[in-house]
Structure formats: structure tokens, C-alpha cells
Amino acid sequence: MENKKFLEEIVGKKINFLIGAGASSTWLNTLEMENSGKSLEDVYTECEDKYEKLILMALFFDKSVKEGLVIKDIENEDNNLKNTIENYKNFIENVVNIANMGGFEQPKRVNIFTTNYDTFFENAFDELALINPLIKFNDGSSGFFTRVVNYKNYYFNYIHSGASDYFRREIPSINLYKIHGSLTWKKIKKSIVSDFSNEKKNEIMNIGNYVSELRFQSMNVERLERELNTSKDPVQYLNNISLSGDEKNKLEKFGDSYKELLIVNPTKRKFAETVFENYYYQMLRAFSNELEKKETVLIVFGFSFKDEHILDIIHRAQYNPELKIFVIPYSEEDIEFIKEKMSNFKNVEFITEFDEKKNFKNGDFDVFNSLLSGEYDD
């Protein structure tokens, strides 16, 4: 698809993004069960022993969660971290440009639905707000010292009238819906609060300390992960691990601390907290409502299409004749898998970009940003 055609399809429409773990994969990874063909959720469900389940969650935390709370000066940090944040910033700048391309009466509100727990979007928002005050970034929270997260905070349009009130115009606004929760969230009474304090950083660090101290049969966490990923039968592999009393004690301490995080777990039983579970379903309803509106666009990348709740919503929304879905896949195998999951609906279009060997270029943000810059060549 040429960038001109793509822009014609989305400018002036109600634009929604669905962004998954692939967007942060240059910094955060997932725990894959490569040889068995099973997901972490599959293995977790098959395990009956609570310590085996805790081992899986400890590995998941170590691989996919603990480095996601990015609240720091990145000048001297890892290049992968700086590149990841830069990708997010470029993406947001392009989204704002799209919002500004529409006419005076056209909507300038863009929704970003993400399953990621990390804070890359918040970092990008914060840096861009410093240089462009005429953009409204909304993460669903309100307040000053105590920022309470509530889904009702998303339904606003923002008007700029100038110092003399001679004109009124809508300014671009970006709503960030963190469907699977956030590492910054915590519960206070019956509310969810967004917390970017050092206390929150210390909480994540303390959970990580429990994991780093774990040893299983003289193996550290990194080696255990490699062995588990390459095993043809991960459940049996876990069954064969013998744990000392000290290891069991540390796993239980990890589990108690991990439960405090308000994030959706990659397990059948996704929630340990009712307040968060209610909020999760409110976010799903918001996603469903947006996809059912007229002249709506959904752009998907970094998302595996394996989340049953989200996939069900997309299936229902595909009957909206005014919905157009663009998917940026990770691989050719992804295209076949997604086509099967999406039942070959006609309102789905794949955006792909190949290198000289016909492999996908390092995509997601790169493909989307190149579409907007005029550099895209399908």
C-alpha cells in the first residue's frame, strides 16, 4: 500500500490503535516455549503444583515485566532502551500529524489501546508535552498528587480558544487505554491510582530481587529459562525440578509481592484483584464501543491475536461496514495465523514491508512511520 492511499484511508476518520508486546520487543521479551508449541498460559494451566506455577511467573516477571517501569534519565542507558523510547516518540509525533491533517470539523481524538504494562508511552508523552503544549495526552487519570484512574476520564474533546477568545479550535488529543494494566498502578481503597514515585520503583526492584536470588538445582534463572524454552515437554521438565525449602520460601515471597501488581497475568485466572478486574472489563467495553462507531479505523501492530477477549471484540466489530482494519504483521506465519483467526473478513488489510531477501523488515513502528514519511515501498 502506498503511503498516499493509506493516509486517504485514515485521515479524518475515528482512528484507533491496538498495540501489543511486539512494540516494546527491542527492550522487553516474552517467555516463549519454542520447542513445545505451547504458550506460557498453556503450561501454567497444565501444572498442578503451586511452586511450578510460581517458577513460571517468576520467569515471566524476569523476562517481560521487571524492566518495563521506565522512569529515569536515559542519557547513559542501554542503546536498546533509548531506541525503544525514540520509536515511541516518533510514533506519537506521527499520530499527532495525522490528527492535524483532518479538516476543522473532523475529529482530532486518537485512541491507543495497548496490552503492554510498560511505561514507554508515558515517557514519550512526557517528553513531547514539553515541546508542544497544544497536544493533550490522556492516560485516564485525574488529580494532582493522587492521580485516580477512571474510564470516564477518556470522553473529552479539548478546545483551544486563544488568549483573547477570538477563535476556538479542537486540539489533538491522544487517549491511552492500558487494557492489561500498568506497572505504575496500585490500589488505594476502591480506586486504582497511577504512581510514578520512587516507592513504586522500589516495589518492582524488590520483586526482582526475590527472582534474582532463586536457584533451581544449581541453575540460575537465565539457564532455567533456556532449558524450559527448548524442552519438548515443559510441564514434565518442571515436574522434575527438585526445590529446597529455601527456594520454596523465596518463591512464596515472590508470589506474595507479585500479587500486588495490577496487571493481567498470562494465565487462565488472570486476576487477583476484583477492583482491577472490573476496570479491565470497562476497558474492553470502551474498545468495543469505539470499533462500532461510523467511519472508524483500527491499526494493529505488535499484537499476537491470541488474547481471546480482545479477539472476540474484533470479530464482532468486523460486522461494522464502516470499520477498516489494518494489520502490520511480524512474519509471513503471522499473516496465515491472523487470517485464520479473522475468518478472512474483507475489511482487513495487511501492511507488509520486505527486505532484499523477502524477510520482514524490523517492522511495527518502522513500517507505520515510513508510511507517513513517504518512504514506504510495498
C-alpha positions as CSV (number, residue, x, y, z in Angstrom):
1,M,0.0,0.0,0.0
2,E,1.3,3.4,-0.9
3,N,1.6,6.0,1.8
4,K,-0.8,8.3,0.0
5,K,-3.5,5.7,-0.2
6,F,-3.0,4.8,3.5
7,L,-3.4,8.4,4.5
8,E,-6.5,8.7,2.5
9,E,-8.0,5.7,4.3
10,I,-7.4,7.1,7.8
11,V,-7.3,10.9,7.8
12,G,-10.5,12.4,9.1
13,K,-11.7,9.0,10.5
14,K,-12.0,7.9,14.1
15,I,-8.6,6.4,14.5
16,N,-7.8,3.6,17.0
17,F,-4.6,1.7,17.5
18,L,-4.2,-1.8,19.1
19,I,-0.6,-2.2,20.2
20,G,0.9,-5.3,21.8
21,A,4.2,-6.6,23.2
22,G,5.9,-6.5,19.8
23,A,6.1,-2.7,20.0
24,S,8.4,-3.0,23.0
25,S,10.3,-6.1,21.9
26,T,13.6,-4.3,21.4
27,W,13.7,-3.9,25.2
28,L,11.3,-6.4,26.7
29,N,10.9,-10.0,25.6
30,T,8.3,-12.7,26.1
31,L,8.8,-16.1,27.6
32,E,8.4,-18.5,24.6
33,M,8.0,-22.2,24.7
34,E,9.7,-22.7,21.4
35,N,10.0,-26.5,21.0
36,S,6.7,-27.5,22.6
37,G,4.5,-25.1,20.7
38,K,2.7,-24.2,24.0
39,S,2.2,-20.8,25.4
40,L,3.0,-19.8,29.0
41,E,-0.7,-19.9,29.7
42,D,-1.0,-23.4,28.4
43,V,1.9,-24.7,30.5
44,Y,0.7,-22.8,33.6
45,T,-2.8,-24.3,33.2
46,E,-1.3,-27.8,32.9
47,C,0.9,-27.5,36.0
48,E,-0.8,-28.7,39.2
49,D,1.9,-27.8,41.7
50,K,1.8,-24.3,43.1
51,Y,5.6,-24.0,43.1
52,E,5.8,-24.9,39.5
53,K,3.3,-22.2,38.7
54,L,5.4,-19.7,40.8
55,I,8.5,-20.6,38.8
56,L,6.7,-19.8,35.6
57,M,5.5,-16.5,36.9
58,A,9.0,-15.7,38.2
59,L,10.5,-16.3,34.8
60,F,7.7,-14.2,33.2
61,F,8.4,-11.3,35.5
62,D,12.1,-11.5,34.9
63,K,11.8,-11.6,31.1
64,S,8.8,-9.5,30.3
65,V,7.9,-7.3,33.3
66,K,10.7,-6.0,35.6
67,E,12.4,-3.7,33.0
68,G,9.1,-2.2,31.9
69,L,8.9,0.5,34.5
70,V,10.9,3.1,32.6
71,I,11.0,6.2,34.8
72,K,14.5,7.5,34.6
73,D,17.1,9.6,32.8
74,I,18.1,7.5,29.7
75,E,21.1,9.5,28.5
76,N,23.5,6.9,29.7
77,E,21.3,3.9,29.4
78,D,21.4,0.9,27.1
79,N,21.0,1.7,23.4
80,N,18.1,-0.7,23.0
81,L,16.3,1.3,25.7
82,K,17.0,4.6,24.1
83,N,16.0,3.3,20.7
84,T,12.7,1.9,22.0
85,I,11.8,5.2,23.6
86,E,12.7,7.0,20.4
87,N,10.5,4.7,18.4
88,Y,7.6,5.5,20.7
89,K,8.3,9.3,20.4
90,N,8.4,9.1,16.6
91,F,5.2,7.1,16.5
92,I,3.3,9.7,18.7
93,E,4.6,12.6,16.6
94,N,3.3,10.9,13.5
95,V,-0.1,10.2,15.2
96,V,-0.3,13.9,16.1
97,N,0.5,14.8,12.5
98,I,-2.3,12.6,11.3
99,A,-4.8,14.2,13.7
100,N,-3.8,17.6,12.4
101,M,-4.3,16.6,8.7
102,G,-8.1,16.5,9.1
103,G,-10.4,19.4,8.4
104,F,-11.7,21.8,11.0
105,E,-14.8,19.7,11.7
106,Q,-13.1,16.4,11.6
107,P,-12.2,14.5,14.9
108,K,-8.8,15.0,16.4
109,R,-9.0,12.5,19.1
110,V,-7.0,9.3,18.6
111,N,-7.3,6.2,20.9
112,I,-4.4,3.9,21.6
113,F,-5.4,0.6,23.2
114,T,-2.4,-1.4,24.4
115,T,-1.9,-4.6,26.3
116,N,1.6,-3.6,27.5
117,Y,2.3,-2.9,31.1
118,D,5.4,-0.8,30.4
119,T,5.7,3.0,30.6
120,F,7.1,3.8,27.1
121,F,4.0,5.7,26.0
122,E,4.1,7.8,29.2
123,N,7.7,8.6,28.7
124,A,7.0,9.7,25.1
125,F,4.0,11.7,26.1
126,D,6.0,13.5,28.8
127,E,8.9,14.5,26.5
128,L,6.6,15.6,23.7
129,A,4.4,17.7,26.0
130,L,7.5,19.8,26.9
131,I,7.9,21.0,23.4
132,N,4.3,21.1,22.2
133,P,1.8,22.2,24.8
134,L,-1.1,22.1,22.2
135,I,-1.4,18.4,22.4
136,K,-3.5,16.7,25.1
137,F,-2.2,13.3,26.4
138,N,-4.8,11.4,28.5
139,D,-4.0,8.2,30.3
140,G,-7.4,8.1,32.0
141,S,-6.1,9.5,35.3
142,S,-7.1,12.8,37.0
143,G,-5.9,14.6,40.2
144,F,-2.7,16.1,41.2
145,F,-0.7,14.4,44.0
146,T,-3.1,11.4,43.8
147,R,-4.0,10.5,40.2
148,V,-7.0,8.3,40.2
149,V,-7.6,6.2,37.0
150,N,-11.2,6.1,35.8
151,Y,-12.6,5.1,32.3
152,K,-14.9,8.2,32.4
153,N,-11.9,10.4,32.0
154,Y,-11.5,9.4,28.4
155,Y,-14.6,11.1,26.9
156,F,-13.4,14.6,26.4
157,N,-12.6,16.9,23.4
158,Y,-10.1,19.7,24.0
159,I,-10.7,23.2,22.7
160,H,-8.1,25.9,22.4
161,S,-9.6,29.4,22.3
162,G,-6.5,31.7,22.4
163,A,-5.8,34.4,24.9
164,S,-8.5,36.7,23.5
165,D,-11.2,34.2,22.8
166,Y,-11.3,35.3,19.1
167,F,-11.3,31.7,17.9
168,R,-12.0,28.2,19.1
169,R,-10.4,25.1,17.7
170,E,-10.1,21.5,18.7
171,I,-6.5,20.4,19.5
172,P,-5.2,16.9,19.0
173,S,-5.8,14.5,21.9
174,I,-4.5,11.0,22.4
175,N,-6.2,8.6,24.8
176,L,-4.0,5.8,26.2
177,Y,-6.1,2.8,27.3
178,K,-3.9,0.3,29.1
179,I,-6.2,-2.7,28.8
180,H,-3.9,-5.1,30.7
181,G,-3.0,-2.7,33.5
182,S,0.2,-0.8,34.2
183,L,3.3,-1.2,36.4
184,T,2.5,2.2,37.8
185,W,-0.9,1.3,39.1
186,K,-1.7,0.5,42.7
187,K,-5.0,0.1,44.7
188,I,-6.0,2.7,47.3
189,K,-9.3,1.7,48.9
190,K,-11.6,1.0,46.0
191,S,-9.7,3.1,43.4
192,I,-6.8,2.5,41.0
193,V,-4.1,5.1,41.3
194,S,-1.2,5.9,38.9
195,D,2.0,6.1,40.9
196,F,5.3,7.2,39.3
197,S,7.2,7.6,42.6
198,N,10.4,6.1,43.8
199,E,8.2,3.9,46.1
200,K,6.8,2.2,43.0
201,K,10.3,1.7,41.5
202,N,11.4,0.1,44.8
203,E,8.5,-2.2,44.8
204,I,9.4,-3.6,41.3
205,M,13.0,-3.8,42.3
206,N,12.2,-5.8,45.5
207,I,10.1,-8.3,43.5
208,G,13.1,-8.6,41.1
209,N,15.4,-9.3,44.0
210,Y,13.4,-12.3,45.0
211,V,13.7,-13.7,41.5
212,S,17.5,-13.0,41.1
213,E,18.1,-14.9,44.3
214,L,16.4,-18.0,43.1
215,R,18.5,-21.1,42.2
216,F,17.0,-24.3,40.9
217,Q,19.2,-27.4,41.1
218,S,22.3,-25.2,40.9
219,M,20.9,-23.4,37.9
220,N,20.2,-19.6,37.8
221,V,17.1,-18.1,36.4
222,E,18.6,-17.4,33.0
223,R,19.7,-21.0,32.4
224,L,16.4,-22.4,33.7
225,E,14.6,-20.2,31.1
226,R,16.8,-21.5,28.3
227,E,16.2,-25.1,29.4
228,L,12.5,-24.6,29.7
229,N,12.1,-22.9,26.3
230,T,13.9,-25.7,24.5
231,S,12.2,-28.5,26.3
232,K,9.7,-30.5,24.2
233,D,7.6,-31.1,27.4
234,P,7.9,-28.0,29.7
235,V,5.4,-29.4,32.2
236,Q,7.4,-32.6,32.7
237,Y,10.6,-30.6,32.9
238,L,9.1,-28.5,35.7
239,N,7.9,-31.7,37.4
240,N,11.5,-33.0,37.6
241,I,12.8,-29.9,39.4
242,S,13.6,-30.5,43.0
243,L,13.2,-27.5,45.2
244,S,14.9,-26.9,48.6
245,G,12.9,-25.4,51.5
246,D,14.8,-22.1,51.0
247,E,13.8,-22.0,47.3
248,K,10.1,-22.7,48.2
249,N,10.2,-19.9,50.8
250,K,11.7,-17.4,48.3
251,L,9.1,-18.4,45.6
252,E,6.3,-17.8,48.1
253,K,7.7,-14.3,49.0
254,F,7.9,-13.6,45.3
255,G,4.3,-14.7,44.8
256,D,3.0,-12.5,47.7
257,S,4.8,-9.4,46.3
258,Y,3.8,-10.1,42.6
259,K,0.1,-10.2,43.6
260,E,0.3,-6.5,44.4
261,L,0.9,-5.6,40.7
262,L,-2.2,-4.5,38.9
263,I,-1.5,-6.3,35.6
264,V,-3.3,-9.0,33.6
265,N,-1.4,-12.3,34.1
266,P,-0.8,-14.7,31.1
267,T,-2.8,-17.3,32.9
268,K,-6.4,-18.6,32.8
269,R,-7.0,-17.0,36.1
270,K,-5.9,-13.5,35.1
271,F,-6.8,-11.5,38.2
272,A,-6.0,-11.5,41.9
273,E,-7.8,-8.2,42.5
274,T,-11.6,-7.5,42.0
275,V,-11.2,-3.8,41.6
276,F,-8.8,-4.2,38.7
277,E,-10.9,-7.0,37.1
278,N,-13.9,-4.6,37.0
279,Y,-11.7,-1.9,35.4
280,Y,-10.4,-4.4,32.8
281,Y,-13.9,-5.2,31.6
282,Q,-14.7,-1.5,31.4
283,M,-11.7,-1.0,29.1
284,L,-12.9,-3.9,26.9
285,R,-16.3,-2.3,26.6
286,A,-14.6,1.0,25.7
287,F,-12.7,-0.8,23.0
288,S,-15.8,-2.5,21.7
289,N,-17.8,0.8,21.6
290,E,-15.1,2.6,19.6
291,L,-15.0,-0.1,17.0
292,E,-18.7,0.0,16.5
293,K,-18.7,3.7,15.5
294,K,-19.1,5.1,12.0
295,E,-16.0,5.9,9.9
296,T,-13.7,4.0,12.2
297,V,-10.2,2.7,11.6
298,L,-8.3,0.2,13.6
299,I,-4.5,-0.1,13.1
300,V,-2.9,-3.2,14.8
301,F,0.7,-4.0,15.4
302,G,2.8,-5.9,17.9
303,F,-0.3,-7.8,18.8
304,S,-0.4,-11.6,18.6
305,F,-4.2,-12.1,18.1
306,K,-4.1,-14.7,20.8
307,D,-6.0,-12.9,23.5
308,E,-9.5,-14.4,23.4
309,H,-11.3,-11.4,25.0
310,I,-9.9,-8.9,22.6
311,L,-10.2,-11.2,19.6
312,D,-13.9,-11.7,20.3
313,I,-14.4,-7.9,20.3
314,I,-12.7,-7.6,16.9
315,H,-14.8,-10.4,15.5
316,R,-18.0,-8.7,16.5
317,A,-16.8,-5.3,15.2
318,Q,-15.9,-6.7,11.8
319,Y,-19.7,-6.6,11.0
320,N,-19.5,-2.8,11.2
321,P,-19.4,-2.0,7.4
322,E,-17.7,1.3,8.2
323,L,-14.8,-0.2,10.1
324,K,-11.5,-0.8,8.3
325,I,-8.7,-2.8,9.9
326,F,-5.0,-2.5,9.0
327,V,-2.6,-5.1,10.4
328,I,1.2,-4.8,10.4
329,P,2.3,-8.5,11.0
330,Y,5.6,-9.7,12.3
331,S,6.1,-12.5,9.8
332,E,4.5,-14.5,7.0
333,E,3.5,-17.1,9.5
334,D,1.6,-14.3,11.4
335,I,-0.3,-13.4,8.3
336,E,-1.6,-17.0,7.9
337,F,-2.4,-17.3,11.6
338,I,-4.3,-13.9,11.7
339,K,-6.2,-14.7,8.5
340,E,-7.4,-17.9,10.2
341,K,-8.3,-16.1,13.4
342,M,-10.1,-13.2,11.5
343,S,-12.1,-15.6,9.3
344,N,-10.9,-13.8,6.1
345,F,-13.2,-10.8,6.6
346,K,-12.9,-8.4,3.7
347,N,-12.4,-5.3,5.8
348,V,-8.9,-6.4,7.0
349,E,-5.8,-5.4,5.1
350,F,-2.2,-6.4,5.8
351,I,0.6,-3.9,5.5
352,T,4.0,-5.6,4.9
353,E,7.4,-4.5,4.1
354,F,10.2,-6.8,2.9
355,D,14.0,-6.6,2.7
356,E,16.0,-7.9,-0.2
357,K,15.7,-11.5,1.0
358,K,12.0,-11.2,1.3
359,N,12.1,-11.2,5.0
360,F,10.1,-8.7,7.0
361,K,12.0,-5.6,7.9
362,N,12.2,-4.7,11.6
363,G,8.6,-3.6,11.5
364,D,5.8,-2.3,13.6
365,F,6.8,1.3,14.3
366,D,9.2,1.4,11.4
367,V,6.6,0.3,8.8
368,F,4.0,2.7,10.2
369,N,6.4,5.7,10.4
370,S,7.7,5.0,6.9
371,L,4.1,5.1,5.6
372,L,3.7,8.6,7.0
373,S,7.1,9.9,5.8
374,G,6.6,8.7,2.2
375,E,9.4,6.2,2.4
376,Y,7.2,3.1,2.3
377,D,7.6,0.7,-0.7
378,D,5.4,-2.4,-0.7
